[in-house]
Structures are given as C-alpha cells and as structure tokens.
Amino acid sequence: MLYNDKEFIGKTIQTIRKKANLKQGELAEKIGISEKHLSKIETGKNLPSLDNFFKMAEILNFSLEDFGVRSNKFENKYKETLLKIAYSSSEKEAKSYCEMIETLNKIIKLNK
C-alpha cells in the first residue's frame, strides 16, 4: 500500500527520527533547514522538498519502503551502479551521462 499524504509522511519521518535518537533541531541542522520548517513537515503541514527528503533518507537511513513504496531491488550490479551515479550527480552531469548513454545506444544498434 502506498501512503502519500502529508500527515502520514510527516509522522513517518518523525517516528524514524525519534528511533534514531535525534532531536528535531539536530536533524534540521544536518539537512540545512530550520527547526520550524522540520516541525511543519513532521506535523503534515508541509512536504519536504525532494532534495531534503533524500538528505533525511541518508541521515536517518530509511527507504521508500518505509512509506509504502515497494521497490524491486536490482539484482544487476551494473544497473544499481548506474542508479547510484544518477542520484548523486548534478543536473549538468546527469545531462552529460544521458547524452553519452544515448550515443552508446545508437552505436550498439548500428553494430547489430
């Protein structure tokens, strides 16, 4: 089941934060937002930006499965490596990677 409402997301983040023995102020500082903003996220008044959500995931060590999203973990180490590179790249780097992969795909198709 997928839960995507603000209150559920906020409560889940709050529960995970408390299990990690972090105070709101500590987590807020680590992700670079105000304690007041984190409070609004945890009470379901605001949603975290995607960037802040990923920072929280890294700090609190949670996954999308904690929010009801089932993930099919890749058994292919190459696909997993590509995903890690993609998620950690800047917008400019991601664009370059896409262009390189598209070029490689064209070369591969020509050689078939």
N, C-alpha and C positions, 0 to 999 in steps of 0.2 A: 504494500500500500504506500502511496506517495502522499506526503503531507507537505503542502507548500504555503500554508497560511502564515502570516506574520507572527501570530501568537505561538504557534507550535515551533516555528524556527527559533524564536527568541527564548522560549522555555528550554528547548533542547540545548542551545548554546549555554544558557545559564547553568543547567544541570551538569553539563560536561565541564564547564569552568570550575564549578564547586568541587566536582570529583577530583579535579587536578589541583585542588587547594590553592587556587589563585583568587585574589580579591579583584573586584571589578576594576579598580584603579590600576592594578598591576597588568591585567590583560589589556586594558585600554592603552596604557603606555607602550606595551610591547607591539601593538598593532598600529600605533600612531593616531589614535582618535581620543576624543575627550571621554572622561568617565560618564558624563551626562549623555553623550551620544550612545555609548555602550548600554547604558541603562535603558534608553529608549528602544534599542534593538531587543534587549532581553525581555522587556515588557510588551513587545509586539507592536509598538507604535511606529517603528522604522524597520526597514530591512537593511542588512549590511550590503555595502557595495560588493561586487564580485571579488575585487581585489582584497578587501578587508575580510571577506568570507574565507578566501584561500589562506590569508595570513592566520586567521583563527584556527583553521584546519591544521596548519603546520604547527602552531604553538600548542594547541590542545590535543593534537593527534587524533582527530576524528575524520570520518569518511562520509560520503554521501549516503551510505547505507544507514547511518545514524538518523537520517532524515527521511527514510523510507524509500530511497532510491536504490534499486538493485543494480549492482554493477557486475558485468561479466568480466572477470579478471582475465587479462590476456595471458594465454599460455605461451604466446610467441614473444620471446625476449626482445626481438627487433621492434615489434610494434610498441611494446612497453617503453623501450628506449626512445623511440620517436615521440611518443606522447610526453615523456618527461622533458625532452628537449623543447617541444612545442609549448608546454605550460610554463617553462622557465624563461622563455625568450621574450625579448622586447617586440614591439609591433614591427619595427624595421627588420629585425632578424627573422621574425615569422614570415614576413612577406618574401624575404630572400629565400628562405627554406622552401616555401611554396613554389616559387619560380624555378628553383633547382629541381625539385621533385617533378614538376610538370615537364620540364625539359628532359629529364631522365626517362619519364614515361613515354615521351614521344620517340626517343632514341630506341627504347626497348621495343616499341610497336613496329618501328621501321625494320628492326633486325629479326622480326618473327617471320 
